[in-house]
Amino acid sequence: MTFVPRKMKLIPAFAGAALLVTTAAPVRAEDAKAQQGAAEQQPPEKHHSKAKGALVGGVGGAVVGGKKGAAVGAAGGALYQHHKNKKAGKKQAKQQDK
């Protein structure tokens, strides 16, 4: 059995604790911003580019399925972005009706 000094055991423990503390701090800041901005109207959602969706889908499809996969992925990516735009438009219209 290998002897591990006490200091060597504490270093990973402190590093882990520091990591947990730094990840928890931004969550509290976001909660404060959310409560402060609740009374204000939120800006409209951004437009999702169909070309960008087609590009990402095409690259993903090419990696998985070659040429035909790229074509199918590009079509799927553009369709997905179209769906996101349509969904955001409906949400914005619903908020304006309130």
Contact map, one row per residue, 1 for C-alpha under 8 A:
11100000000000000000000000000000000000000000000000000000000000000000000000000000000000000000000000
11110000000000000000000000000000000000000000000000000000000000000000000000000000000000000000000000
11111000000000000000000000000000000000000000000000000000000000000000000000000000000000000000000000
01111101100000000000000000000000000000000000000000000000000000000000000000000000000000000000000000
00111111100000000000000000000000000000000000000000000000000000000000000000000000000000000000000000
00011111110000000000000000000000000000000000000000000000000000000000000000000000000000000000000000
00001111111000000000000000000000000000000000000000000000000000000000000000000000000000000000000000
00011111111100000000000000000000000000000000000000000000000000000000000000000000000000000000000000
00011111111110000000000000000000000000000000000000000000000000000000000000000000000000000000000000
00000111111111000000000000000000000000000000000000000000000000000000000000000000000000000000000000
00000011111111100000000000000000000000000000000000000000000000000000000000000000000000000000000000
00000001111111110000000000000000000000000000000000000000000000000000000000000000000000000000000000
00000000111111111000000000000000000000000000000000000000000000000000000000000000000000000000000000
00000000011111111100000000000000000000000000000000000000000000000000000000000000000000000000000000
00000000001111111110000000000000000000000000000000000000000000000000000000000000000000000000000000
00000000000111111111000000000000000000000000000000000000000000000000000000000000000000000000000000
00000000000011111111100000000000000000000000000000000000000000000000000000000000000000000000000000
00000000000001111111110000000000000000000000000000000000000000000000000000000000000000000000000000
00000000000000111111111000000000000000000000000000000000000000000000000000000000000000000000000000
00000000000000011111111100000000000000000000000000000000000000000000000000000000000000000000000000
00000000000000001111111110000000000000000000000000000000000000000000000000000000000000000000000000
00000000000000000111111111000000000000000000000000000000000000000000000000000000000000000000000000
00000000000000000011111111100000000000000000000000000000000000000000000000000000000000000000000000
00000000000000000001111111110000000000000000000000000000000000000000000000000000000000000000000000
00000000000000000000111111111000000000000000000000000000000000000000000000000000000000000000000000
00000000000000000000011111111100000000000000000000000000000000000000000000000000000000000000000000
00000000000000000000001111111110000000000000000000000000000000000000000000000000000000000000000000
00000000000000000000000111111111000000000000000000000000000000000000000000000000000000000000000000
00000000000000000000000011111111100000000000000000000000000000000000000000000000000000000000000000
00000000000000000000000001111111110000000000000000000000000000000000000000000000000000000000000000
00000000000000000000000000111111111000000000000000000000000000000000000000000000000000000000000000
00000000000000000000000000011111111100000000000000000000000000000000000000000000000000000000000000
00000000000000000000000000001111111110000000000000000000000000000000000000000000000000000000000000
00000000000000000000000000000111111111000000000000000000000000000000000000000000000000000000000000
00000000000000000000000000000011111111100000000000000000000000000000000000000000000000000000000000
00000000000000000000000000000001111111110000000000000000000000000000000000000000000000000000000000
00000000000000000000000000000000111111111100000000000000000000000000000000000000000000000000000000
00000000000000000000000000000000011111111000000000000000000000000000000000000000000000000000000000
00000000000000000000000000000000001111111000000000000000000000000000000000000000000000000000000000
00000000000000000000000000000000000111111100000000000000000000000000000000000000000000000000000000
00000000000000000000000000000000000011111110000000000000000000000000000000000000000000000000000000
00000000000000000000000000000000000010011111000000000000000000000000000000000000000000000000000000
00000000000000000000000000000000000000001111100000000000000000000000000000000000000000000000000000
00000000000000000000000000000000000000000111110000000000000000000000000000000000000000000001000000
00000000000000000000000000000000000000000011111000000000000000000000000000000000000000010000000000
00000000000000000000000000000000000000000001111100000000000000000000000000000000000000000000000000
00000000000000000000000000000000000000000000111110000000000000000000000000000000000010000000000000
00000000000000000000000000000000000000000000011111011000000000000000000000000000110110000000000000
00000000000000000000000000000000000000000000001111111000000000000000000000000000100000000000000000
00000000000000000000000000000000000000000000000111111100000000000000000000001110110000000000000000
00000000000000000000000000000000000000000000000011111110000000000000000000000100000000000000000000
00000000000000000000000000000000000000000000000111111111000000000000000000000100000000000000000000
00000000000000000000000000000000000000000000000111111111100000000000000001001101100000000000000000
00000000000000000000000000000000000000000000000001111111110000000000000011111100000000000000000000
00000000000000000000000000000000000000000000000000111111111000000000000001001000000000000000000000
00000000000000000000000000000000000000000000000000011111111100000000000011001000000000000000000000
00000000000000000000000000000000000000000000000000001111111110000000010111111100000000000000000000
00000000000000000000000000000000000000000000000000000111111111000000111111101000000000000000000000
00000000000000000000000000000000000000000000000000000011111111100000010011000000000000000000000000
00000000000000000000000000000000000000000000000000000001111111110000010010000000000000000000000000
00000000000000000000000000000000000000000000000000000000111111111101111111000000000000000000000000
00000000000000000000000000000000000000000000000000000000011111111111111010000000000000000000000000
00000000000000000000000000000000000000000000000000000000001111111100110000000000000000000000000000
00000000000000000000000000000000000000000000000000000000000111111100100000000000000000000000000000
00000000000000000000000000000000000000000000000000000000000011111111110000000000000000000000000000
00000000000000000000000000000000000000000000000000000000000011111111110000000000000000000000000000
00000000000000000000000000000000000000000000000000000000000001001111111000000000000000000000000000
00000000000000000000000000000000000000000000000000000000000011001111111100000000000000000000000000
00000000000000000000000000000000000000000000000000000000010011111111111110000000000000000000000000
00000000000000000000000000000000000000000000000000000000111111101111111111000000000000000000000000
00000000000000000000000000000000000000000000000000000000010011000011111111100000000000000000000000
00000000000000000000000000000000000000000000000000000000110010000001111111110000000000000000000000
00000000000000000000000000000000000000000000000000000101111111000000111111111000000000000000000000
00000000000000000000000000000000000000000000000000001111111010000000011111111100000000000000000000
00000000000000000000000000000000000000000000000000000100110000000000001111111110000000000000000000
00000000000000000000000000000000000000000000000000000100100000000000000111111111000000000000000000
00000000000000000000000000000000000000000000000001001111110000000000000011111111100000000000000000
00000000000000000000000000000000000000000000000001111100100000000000000001111111110000000000000000
00000000000000000000000000000000000000000000000001000000000000000000000000111111111000000000000000
00000000000000000000000000000000000000000000000000001000000000000000000000011111111100000000000000
00000000000000000000000000000000000000000000000111001000000000000000000000001111111110000000000000
00000000000000000000000000000000000000000000000101000000000000000000000000000111111111000000000000
00000000000000000000000000000000000000000000000000000000000000000000000000000011111111100000000000
00000000000000000000000000000000000000000000000100000000000000000000000000000001111111110000000000
00000000000000000000000000000000000000000000001100000000000000000000000000000000111111111000000000
00000000000000000000000000000000000000000000000000000000000000000000000000000000011111111100000000
00000000000000000000000000000000000000000000000000000000000000000000000000000000001111111110000000
00000000000000000000000000000000000000000000100000000000000000000000000000000000000111111111000000
00000000000000000000000000000000000000000000000000000000000000000000000000000000000011111111100000
00000000000000000000000000000000000000000000000000000000000000000000000000000000000001111111110000
00000000000000000000000000000000000000000000000000000000000000000000000000000000000000111111111000
00000000000000000000000000000000000000000001000000000000000000000000000000000000000000011111111100
00000000000000000000000000000000000000000000000000000000000000000000000000000000000000001111111110
00000000000000000000000000000000000000000000000000000000000000000000000000000000000000000111111111
00000000000000000000000000000000000000000000000000000000000000000000000000000000000000000011111111
00000000000000000000000000000000000000000000000000000000000000000000000000000000000000000001111111
00000000000000000000000000000000000000000000000000000000000000000000000000000000000000000000111111
00000000000000000000000000000000000000000000000000000000000000000000000000000000000000000000011111
